């Protein structure tokens, strides 16, 4: 039996236990992460990590070294730049779906570096049942808790069933104007009435591009916030630069206050994102981390 089959059996057992109310209770401190207990003493206890697009120009081993040694972080939201969980026919991630060997290699690299993959995305999802299930199989192999998605609404029922089967959460991602889910109201409507595995990923930059308030978004979505793409943007233009925190439109103090005053999902993916200088991201990211630590602590 291969590891993907093992993972599916494990997920089925979890669902059976859950249905029988036999799931064992484990006391977990707020925002706990076994890979980085020391880090939880900073950023006000929030599970600070990095969005993989920030290190998209580096091979995985170097990206993980930068993450841990230069930034002092142990969480990452993986993107197609690190591993393709589906095939892409255009853009920077163009190429075939990752092989089993590639997935296992990345899994070993993450473990060796002491890094947890908190999420994957964002990922468009439609009605290809086989492709969708393969995404969940590979995400399960990597022990990913959240998939950041932009789903086609008519297929959300079937995608949610996969989320329940694999016990992996869907975090619906808001986008810049000109796409779908360009307002927090759209995201809120999409997750309304859904089960415990369907929530939101608040992309702070896109909220600003849509001329909305990210702090209001956090308070409105509350415990359904499974992910945050923490970034600042230079303007409200849909293609504006993603820059360091406090350098653009984001009112950092108001936003971080909203985070501290809102009950958010304890194992959400908090992913700092910086895209302006892809070959030299460290200086700006360090400045952003210092600002976040000061305002959250």
C-alpha positions, 0 to 999 in steps of 0.5 A, a space after each residue: 500500500 502506498 503512502 497516499 492510500 495510507 493517508 486516505 485510510 487515516 482520514 477515513 478513520 478520523 471521520 469515523 471517530 469523529 462521527 462516534 464522538 470518540 476523537 481524543 481530546 488534546 489540550 493545545 495552547 493558543 497558536 501552538 506549533 510543535 515545529 516552533 515552540 520558541 517562536 510562539 513567544 513572539 508576535 503576541 503568540 500568533 503563528 507567524 510564517 512566510 508566504 512562499 511567493 516571497 522566496 519564489 526565486 530560490 530553490 527549496 533548500 535555500 528558501 528554507 535556509 533563509 526562512 529559518 536562519 535569516 528570518 527566524 521563522 518555522 512556518 511557510 505557506 507553500 506555493 506552486 513555486 515550491 511544489 505544484 499540486 496540480 499542473 499549470 499551463 501558464 505563468 511562473 508556475 507553468 509545468 506538470 503536477 509534482 511527482 510522488 518523489 518530488 512531494 516526498 523530497 520536499 516533505 523530507 526537506 521541511 522536516 530536516 529544516 524544522 518547518 511546518 507547511 501551514 497552507 498551500 495556495 492560492 489555488 483555483 479549483 473547479 469541477 475536475 474531480 480527479 484533479 481535485 482529489 489529487 490535490 488533497 492527496 498530495 496536500 495530505 502527504 505534506 500534512 498541510 492543514 489549509 488549502 487557500 482556494 479560489 473555487 468556482 462556486 458551482 463546484 464548492 459542494 464537491 470540493 467541500 466533501 473532499 475537505 471533509 474526507 481528508 480533514 483539510 480546510 478550505 480558505 477562500 481567498 479574496 482577490 483584487 478588482 477584476 476577478 471573483 471574490 473581490 469583496 469580503 461580502 462575497 467571501 462571507 456569503 460563500 462560506 455562510 452555512 458551510 461546515 467547519 472545514 470551509 473558511 476564509 483567507 484574508 488577503 490584506 493587500 487585495 482588501 486594500 485594493 478593493 478599497 475595504 478595511 482589512 481590520 473590518 474584514 478580520 472582525 467580520 469573519 472571526 473564527 472563520 479566518 483560516 489564513 491571512 496573507 499579511 502584506 502592504 501595497 503601494 496603491 489601490 491599483 489591482 497590480 500595485 506593488 507588494 511592499 513592506 508593512 507600514 510602507 503603503 496603504 495598510 494601517 498596521 496598528 489598527 489591523 493588528 489591534 483587530 487581530 488581537 481582539 478577535 478570536 481567530 482559528 488557532 491553527 490558521 496560516 499567518 503568511 507574511 508576503 513581500 514581492 517587490 524585490 524577489 532576489 533580495 527579500 530579507 531586509 524588508 521582511 525583517 523590517 516587517 517582522 520587527 514591526 509586527 512583533 512590536 505591534 502584536 506583543 
